[in-house]
Amino acid sequence: MTEIPQVTDKFTGSINEVTLGKGDYIAGGANGMPFLSFENKSKSRPMVAGEVWDDITDYPQIAADMFSGRQKDPVEWATMWKELGADMICLRLVSTDPGKKNTSPKDAAALVQKISDKTNLPIMVCGSGSVEKDIEVLTEVCTTVKDTRLIISKVDECEYKKLSAAAMANNHVILGFSNLDVNLAKQMNILLKDYGLENNNIVMDPLMAALGMGLDYSYSVNERIRAGALFGDKMLQVPMVCDCTGAWDVGDATNEDDGTIGDVTFRATWWEAITAMAAMISGADILIIRGAPAADMIRTYANELTEVL
């Protein structure tokens, strides 16, 4: 009987390791495509970042019900995420929006410090989406919180210098955002490198589309980014962040009006979990998750796939 030869790819590159938190968490380090242990055994599973908002006025009630009332206090919410096994907190400072509570940069930075002190987890800090205010807020966060390495989210090709300078000066990590395009992702990393950041201070977000909103295209972009990095493109050799909470924006996932399509909590959970599974199989190193059950599923599946139990 003819023996079938084992077919494997030989890679010349690897993903840079980025140290987070107090030096006890590492993102990246892959030297092969995800979960193909016959080529290169994974060092660790993707990190799960539990989402926390500092103001839940517009937060989905279906998701809020998963946190037993503790979502009313961001510090308690983050603590619950740690108890649930999250590796990181993704803190969204939505209250800093001038059109909402207009929380001051100083108060926002104080909240980041409290969560860091209480959980000892790495934190990804996101602004409200108001560009000018986000620069003020995230710069204050960078200069105030110095005893842990944060991920500062996010910068794009139009606005990256001020936040990148603040992150670099205070030993934090910057997240470069691009919109579903391999070349744009690479260009963003080139801009950050040319500005003075080292690869171990950069993570990338190529925009993760949810199931039903372009997941297949997003998957292919992520996979091409990861393959390009492994085949030697140094400008792509940084850890990849995939925000899977976009699954909650899909009507079919959270529609409560049609009783024929099943329980809404069950649907939303699986919608986010499937989005996250696609993200991690395509190469994600950090997954941002909203729902506690989805996070539990992803952590379990990732452990099984990486044989880290």
C-alpha positions in Angstrom: 0.0 0.0 0.0 1.3 3.4 -0.9 2.1 5.6 2.0 0.6 9.0 1.8 3.2 11.7 2.6 2.4 14.3 5.2 1.9 17.7 3.7 3.0 20.6 5.7 4.0 24.2 5.1 7.4 25.5 6.2 7.2 29.0 7.5 10.1 31.5 7.8 8.3 34.0 10.0 6.5 34.2 13.3 4.2 36.6 15.1 5.9 38.9 17.6 5.1 38.4 21.2 3.6 41.4 22.9 3.8 41.6 26.7 0.7 42.9 28.5 -0.5 43.7 32.0 2.2 43.5 34.6 4.4 41.4 32.3 2.5 38.2 33.1 0.4 38.0 29.9 1.6 37.5 26.3 -0.3 37.9 23.1 1.1 36.5 19.8 4.1 34.1 19.4 2.5 31.9 16.8 4.9 30.3 14.2 2.2 28.5 12.2 -1.4 28.7 11.2 -3.9 28.2 14.0 -4.5 24.8 15.5 -2.5 22.8 12.9 -0.4 21.0 15.5 1.1 18.7 12.8 2.9 21.8 11.5 3.6 23.9 14.5 2.1 23.3 17.9 0.4 26.4 19.3 2.1 27.9 22.3 -1.1 29.1 23.8 -4.8 29.7 22.9 -6.1 33.1 21.9 -6.8 35.5 24.8 -10.4 36.3 25.6 -11.2 39.9 26.5 -14.4 40.4 28.3 -16.2 43.6 27.3 -17.1 46.2 30.0 -18.9 49.6 29.4 -18.5 52.5 31.9 -22.1 53.5 31.1 -24.8 50.9 30.3 -27.5 53.3 29.1 -27.3 52.0 25.6 -26.0 48.5 26.5 -28.2 45.6 25.2 -30.5 44.3 28.0 -30.1 40.7 26.7 -26.4 40.9 27.4 -26.8 42.8 30.7 -29.0 40.0 32.1 -26.0 37.7 31.9 -24.1 39.6 34.6 -26.4 39.4 37.6 -26.6 43.1 38.2 -22.8 43.5 38.5 -22.7 45.3 35.1 -24.0 48.4 37.0 -20.5 49.0 38.4 -17.6 48.7 35.9 -15.2 47.6 38.5 -17.5 44.8 39.8 -18.3 43.9 36.2 -14.6 43.5 35.3 -14.1 41.5 38.5 -16.9 39.2 37.4 -15.2 38.7 34.1 -12.0 37.6 35.9 -14.1 35.1 37.9 -15.5 33.8 34.7 -12.0 33.1 33.4 -11.4 36.1 31.0 -7.8 36.8 30.2 -8.3 40.5 29.7 -10.8 43.4 30.0 -11.9 45.4 27.1 -13.1 48.7 28.7 -15.2 51.0 26.5 -15.2 54.5 27.9 -18.6 55.4 26.3 -19.5 57.9 29.0 -16.7 60.2 27.8 -18.6 61.1 24.7 -19.4 64.9 24.8 -22.9 64.0 23.6 -23.5 61.7 26.6 -22.0 62.2 30.1 -18.9 63.9 28.9 -16.8 62.2 31.6 -13.5 63.9 32.2 -10.2 62.4 31.1 -9.1 62.4 34.7 -12.1 60.4 35.9 -11.8 58.0 33.0 -8.1 57.3 33.8 -9.0 56.8 37.5 -11.5 54.1 36.5 -8.9 52.3 34.4 -6.6 52.3 37.4 -9.3 50.9 39.7 -10.0 48.1 37.3 -6.4 47.3 37.0 -5.8 47.3 40.7 -8.9 45.1 41.4 -8.4 42.5 38.7 -4.7 42.5 37.9 -5.7 41.7 34.3 -4.5 43.4 31.2 -6.8 46.1 29.9 -7.7 47.2 26.4 -9.0 50.8 26.7 -11.3 52.1 24.0 -12.7 55.6 23.6 -16.2 56.6 22.8 -15.7 57.3 19.1 -15.5 61.0 19.4 -12.0 61.5 17.9 -11.0 64.8 19.7 -12.2 63.7 23.1 -10.7 60.2 22.7 -7.3 61.7 22.1 -7.6 63.7 25.4 -9.0 60.8 27.3 -6.6 58.1 26.1 -3.6 60.4 26.5 -4.6 60.9 30.1 -5.0 57.2 30.6 -1.5 56.6 29.1 0.1 59.1 31.4 -1.8 58.1 34.6 -1.8 54.3 34.5 1.8 53.3 34.5 2.0 50.1 36.5 0.5 47.9 33.8 0.8 47.7 30.0 -2.4 48.7 28.4 -3.6 48.3 24.8 -4.8 51.7 23.7 -7.5 51.4 21.1 -7.5 52.6 18.4 -5.7 54.6 15.8 -6.0 54.7 12.0 -4.1 56.2 9.2 -5.7 59.7 9.6 -5.2 60.0 13.4 -2.3 58.1 14.9 0.5 60.3 15.9 -0.8 61.9 19.2 -2.0 58.6 20.7 1.0 56.7 19.4 3.3 59.2 21.0 1.5 58.9 24.4 1.5 55.1 24.3 5.2 55.0 23.3 6.2 57.4 26.0 4.5 55.4 28.7 5.3 51.9 27.6 1.8 51.0 26.4 0.7 49.1 23.3 -1.2 50.8 20.4 -3.9 49.2 18.3 -3.8 50.0 14.7 -7.1 49.8 12.9 -7.7 49.0 9.2 -10.9 48.3 7.2 -11.0 44.8 5.8 -8.0 45.1 3.6 -4.6 43.4 3.8 -2.7 46.3 2.2 -4.3 48.8 4.5 -3.4 46.7 7.6 0.1 46.5 6.4 0.2 50.3 5.7 -1.0 51.1 9.2 1.8 49.0 10.7 4.3 50.7 8.5 3.1 54.1 9.6 3.4 53.1 13.2 6.8 51.6 12.7 8.0 54.7 10.8 6.7 56.8 13.7 9.0 55.0 16.1 7.0 52.1 17.6 8.6 48.7 17.8 6.6 45.6 16.7 6.3 44.5 20.3 4.3 47.6 21.0 1.8 47.2 18.2 -1.3 45.0 17.8 -3.7 45.2 14.7 -7.4 45.2 14.2 -8.3 44.4 10.6 -12.1 44.6 11.4 -13.9 41.4 12.2 -17.3 41.2 10.4 -19.9 39.1 12.1 -21.8 36.1 10.9 -24.4 37.4 8.4 -22.5 40.7 7.9 -19.5 39.6 5.8 -17.8 37.0 8.0 -16.5 35.0 5.0 -14.7 38.1 3.6 -13.3 39.0 7.0 -12.0 35.5 7.5 -10.1 35.6 4.2 -8.5 38.9 5.1 -7.4 37.7 8.5 -6.1 34.5 7.0 -4.1 36.3 4.3 -2.7 38.6 7.0 -1.5 35.7 9.1 -0.2 33.7 6.1 1.7 36.8 4.9 3.3 37.2 8.3 4.3 33.6 8.6 5.8 33.6 5.1 8.1 36.5 6.1 6.3 39.8 5.8 7.7 41.7 8.9 5.1 44.4 8.6 2.3 41.9 9.3 4.0 40.1 12.2 2.0 41.6 15.0 -0.8 40.0 17.1 -4.3 40.3 15.7 -7.3 41.6 17.7 -10.8 40.6 16.5 -13.8 42.3 18.0 -16.6 39.8 17.9 -19.2 42.0 19.6 -20.5 43.1 16.2 -22.5 39.9 16.2 -24.9 41.7 18.5 -25.7 44.2 15.7 -27.1 41.5 13.4 -30.9 41.6 13.4 -31.3 37.8 13.2 -29.2 37.4 16.3 -31.1 39.7 18.6 -34.6 40.0 17.1 -37.1 39.5 19.9 -40.2 40.1 17.8 -40.3 36.8 15.9 -41.0 33.9 18.3 -40.5 31.3 15.6 -36.7 31.7 15.4 -36.0 30.5 18.9 -34.8 32.0 22.2 -33.0 35.3 21.7 -30.3 34.7 24.4 -29.5 31.3 22.8 -29.3 32.9 19.4 -27.2 35.9 20.4 -24.8 33.6 22.3 -24.3 31.2 19.4 -24.1 34.1 16.9 -21.2 35.7 18.8 -19.5 32.3 19.5 -19.5 31.3 15.8 -18.1 34.7 14.9 -15.4 34.3 17.5 -14.6 30.7 16.4 -14.1 31.9 12.8 -11.9 34.7 14.1 -9.6 32.5 16.1 -9.4 29.9 13.3 -8.4 32.6 10.9 -5.6 33.8 13.1 -6.9 36.0 15.9 -4.6 36.3 19.0 -7.1 38.4 21.1 -10.9 38.0 20.9 -13.2 40.7 22.3 -16.4 39.0 23.6 -19.6 40.6 25.0 -21.6 37.6 26.3 -20.4 35.5 29.2 -21.7 32.1 27.7 -20.0 32.8 24.4 -16.8 33.6 26.1 -17.0 30.3 28.1 -17.6 28.3 24.9 -14.7 30.0 23.0 -12.3 29.4 25.9 -13.3 25.7 26.1 -13.0 25.1 22.3 -9.7 27.0 22.1 -8.3 25.0 24.9 -9.3 21.7 23.2 -7.9 22.8 19.9 -4.5 23.9 21.4 -4.4 21.0 23.7 -3.9 23.4 26.6 -6.1 22.2 29.4 
